[in-house]
Amino acid sequence: MSEVDRAAASLARHPAIRAVNFHHTPHRRADDLERQLERLARHFAVLDEAGLERLMTGETGPAARPPLVIAFYNGLRDNLDVAVPILDRLGLKAWFFVPTGFVLEPAEMQVSFAGRNAIGLIEGDYPDGRHALSPAEMRALAASGHAIAAHTRTHAKASGTDEAALGPEIVGAQDDMRAILGRPVAGFAFQSGAPLGDNPVADALLARAGYRFLFSNLAIQRVG
């Protein structure tokens, strides 16, 4: 079988899943965001966690509309305040990729944490200093059917092969999720979206931590 035949057979079994990724969703762009999400809802079948699981395991075949994951990165408070009400009005479920160290940082330290860890903030957006989702807000999102996923502890990349350094970012983030949500999460993504196969040490830690999906720049892959 040629490479083209193998690729075609794989797509037949596992249809290509599109992803649309957001970071900040500021109040001033709420109307634009609503128009974009409305278009996505019309043209795609938006996947929640259970829907992704069924599609990735082959329990469900191709739908009439192509499958799509809507993802929000960095655990930002404006995602809750601006995007979630729109998602709820449209009946859509999204994935929220959260650096656990950011949301566990006290509000007065979050700007400093973000600056050290390449998390962009909108100056003056929240005068009270809390720019991250709170643990209680994460629990409420999960209870309403949105998917919470780990984005490392400190917005880290999959760089290096030092297990002592990578372990807290991968396994430690899952430990944090258990403490916040009372259960492990299925999804994980590194900053810069490294895939499985780039770093064998990271791959092993992802499997050890119990993640089921790695979201990268080019694919959603099953872990293990």
C-alpha positions as CSV (number, residue, x, y, z in Angstrom):
1,M,0.0,0.0,0.0
2,S,1.4,3.4,-1.0
3,E,1.7,6.4,1.4
4,V,-1.2,8.0,-0.3
5,D,-3.4,4.9,0.1
6,R,-2.5,4.6,3.8
7,A,-3.3,8.3,4.4
8,A,-6.6,7.9,2.6
9,A,-7.5,4.8,4.6
10,S,-6.6,6.6,7.9
11,L,-8.8,9.6,7.0
12,A,-11.6,7.2,6.2
13,R,-11.3,5.7,9.7
14,H,-10.4,8.9,11.5
15,P,-11.8,12.0,9.8
16,A,-9.7,15.1,9.9
17,I,-10.6,17.3,12.9
18,R,-10.3,21.0,12.5
19,A,-9.4,23.2,15.5
20,V,-9.9,26.9,16.1
21,N,-7.7,28.3,18.8
22,F,-8.3,31.5,20.8
23,H,-6.4,33.3,23.5
24,H,-7.8,36.6,24.8
25,T,-11.4,37.3,24.1
26,P,-11.7,41.0,25.1
27,H,-15.0,42.7,25.8
28,R,-14.5,45.1,22.9
29,R,-14.3,42.2,20.4
30,A,-17.4,40.4,21.7
31,D,-19.5,41.1,18.6
32,D,-16.8,39.9,16.3
33,L,-16.4,36.7,18.4
34,E,-20.1,36.0,18.3
35,R,-20.2,36.3,14.5
36,Q,-17.3,34.0,14.2
37,L,-18.7,31.4,16.6
38,E,-22.1,31.6,14.8
39,R,-20.4,30.8,11.5
40,L,-18.5,27.9,13.0
41,A,-21.8,26.5,14.5
42,R,-23.4,26.6,11.1
43,H,-20.7,24.8,9.2
44,F,-19.1,22.4,11.6
45,A,-20.0,19.7,14.2
46,V,-18.4,21.1,17.4
47,L,-16.9,18.4,19.6
48,D,-17.1,18.2,23.3
49,E,-14.9,15.8,25.2
50,A,-17.2,12.8,24.8
51,G,-17.6,13.6,21.1
52,L,-13.9,13.7,20.5
53,E,-13.5,10.4,22.4
54,R,-16.1,8.7,20.2
55,L,-14.6,10.0,17.0
56,M,-11.0,9.2,18.0
57,T,-11.9,5.7,19.0
58,G,-13.9,5.0,15.9
59,E,-17.2,4.7,17.8
60,T,-18.8,7.2,15.5
61,G,-18.2,7.8,11.8
62,P,-18.1,10.9,9.8
63,A,-20.9,13.4,10.4
64,A,-22.7,15.5,7.8
65,R,-20.6,18.4,8.9
66,P,-16.8,18.3,9.5
67,P,-15.8,17.9,13.1
68,L,-14.3,20.9,15.0
69,V,-12.7,21.6,18.3
70,I,-13.0,25.2,19.7
71,A,-10.1,25.8,22.1
72,F,-9.3,28.7,24.5
73,Y,-5.7,28.8,25.8
74,N,-4.1,30.2,28.9
75,G,-6.9,30.0,31.4
76,L,-7.9,33.7,30.9
77,R,-10.7,35.3,32.8
78,D,-12.1,37.1,29.8
79,N,-12.8,33.7,28.1
80,L,-15.3,33.2,30.9
81,D,-16.8,36.7,30.9
82,V,-17.0,37.2,27.1
83,A,-16.8,33.8,25.3
84,V,-18.7,31.5,27.5
85,P,-22.0,33.4,27.4
86,I,-21.8,33.3,23.6
87,L,-21.0,29.6,23.6
88,D,-23.9,28.9,25.9
89,R,-26.3,30.9,23.7
90,L,-25.2,28.9,20.7
91,G,-25.3,25.6,22.5
92,L,-21.5,25.0,21.9
93,K,-19.0,23.3,24.1
94,A,-15.4,24.4,24.1
95,W,-12.0,23.3,25.5
96,F,-10.2,25.4,28.0
97,F,-6.4,24.8,28.2
98,V,-5.2,26.1,31.6
99,P,-1.7,26.6,32.9
100,T,-2.5,25.4,36.4
101,G,0.2,27.5,38.1
102,F,-1.4,30.6,36.7
103,V,-4.9,29.9,38.1
104,L,-3.5,28.9,41.5
105,E,-1.5,32.1,41.8
106,P,-3.0,34.7,44.1
107,A,-4.6,37.6,42.1
108,E,-1.9,40.1,43.2
109,M,0.8,37.8,41.7
110,Q,-0.8,36.9,38.4
111,V,0.6,39.8,36.4
112,S,4.1,38.9,37.5
113,F,3.5,35.2,36.8
114,A,2.2,36.0,33.3
115,G,5.2,38.2,32.6
116,R,7.6,35.4,33.6
117,N,5.9,32.8,31.6
118,A,5.0,34.4,28.2
119,I,1.2,34.7,29.0
120,G,0.1,37.9,27.4
121,L,-2.3,40.1,29.3
122,I,-4.4,43.1,28.3
123,E,-3.2,46.0,30.5
124,G,-6.0,47.5,32.5
125,D,-8.5,44.7,31.6
126,Y,-9.1,43.7,35.2
127,P,-8.1,46.4,37.7
128,D,-8.5,43.9,40.6
129,G,-5.5,42.0,39.3
130,R,-7.2,38.7,38.7
131,H,-6.7,37.8,35.0
132,A,-6.9,34.0,35.4
133,L,-9.9,31.7,35.8
134,S,-10.4,30.7,39.4
135,P,-10.6,27.1,40.5
136,A,-14.3,27.5,41.3
137,E,-14.9,28.9,37.8
138,M,-13.1,25.9,36.3
139,R,-15.3,23.6,38.2
140,A,-18.4,25.4,37.0
141,L,-17.2,25.2,33.4
142,A,-16.6,21.5,33.7
143,A,-20.0,21.0,35.4
144,S,-21.7,22.7,32.5
145,G,-20.1,20.4,29.9
146,H,-17.1,22.4,28.7
147,A,-13.8,20.5,28.7
148,I,-11.0,21.6,31.0
149,A,-7.5,20.6,29.8
150,A,-3.9,21.1,31.1
151,H,-1.6,23.6,29.4
152,T,1.4,22.6,31.7
153,R,1.9,24.4,35.0
154,T,3.8,27.4,33.8
155,H,3.0,27.7,30.1
156,A,6.0,25.5,29.3
157,K,7.4,24.1,26.1
158,A,8.3,20.5,25.6
159,S,12.0,21.3,25.7
160,G,14.8,19.2,27.1
161,T,14.9,15.7,28.3
162,D,15.3,16.3,32.0
163,E,12.5,14.3,33.7
164,A,12.9,16.3,36.9
165,A,12.1,19.5,35.0
166,L,9.4,18.1,32.7
167,G,7.6,16.1,35.4
168,P,6.1,19.0,37.3
169,E,4.9,20.6,34.0
170,I,3.1,17.4,32.9
171,V,2.4,15.1,35.8
172,G,2.3,18.0,38.2
173,A,-0.3,19.8,36.1
174,Q,-2.5,16.7,36.2
175,D,-2.0,16.5,40.0
176,D,-3.2,20.1,40.2
177,M,-6.2,19.3,38.0
178,R,-7.2,16.5,40.4
179,A,-7.0,18.9,43.3
180,I,-9.1,21.5,41.5
181,L,-11.7,19.4,39.7
182,G,-11.6,16.2,41.8
183,R,-10.6,14.1,38.7
184,P,-7.9,14.0,36.1
185,V,-8.4,15.7,32.7
186,A,-8.1,14.1,29.3
187,G,-6.4,16.8,27.3
188,F,-3.0,18.4,27.3
189,A,-1.1,20.9,25.2
190,F,2.4,22.4,25.5
191,Q,3.2,26.0,24.7
192,S,4.1,26.1,21.0
193,G,2.1,22.9,20.4
194,A,4.7,20.1,20.3
195,P,3.4,16.8,19.1
196,L,3.9,13.2,20.2
197,G,7.2,11.9,18.9
198,D,9.2,15.1,19.4
199,N,10.3,14.3,22.9
200,P,10.3,10.7,24.1
201,V,10.6,11.7,27.8
202,A,7.6,14.0,27.5
203,D,5.7,11.3,25.7
204,A,6.3,8.9,28.6
205,L,5.3,11.4,31.2
206,L,2.1,12.2,29.4
207,A,1.2,8.5,29.4
208,R,2.2,8.2,33.1
209,A,0.0,11.2,34.0
210,G,-3.1,9.6,32.4
211,Y,-3.8,12.1,29.6
212,R,-5.7,10.7,26.7
213,F,-5.2,13.4,24.1
214,L,-2.3,15.7,23.1
215,F,-3.2,18.8,21.2
216,S,-0.4,20.0,19.0
217,N,-0.1,22.6,16.2
218,L,-0.9,20.0,13.5
219,A,-2.9,17.2,15.1
220,I,-4.9,15.9,18.0
221,Q,-3.2,12.6,19.0
222,R,-4.1,9.8,21.3
223,V,-1.6,9.3,24.2
224,G,-0.3,5.9,24.9
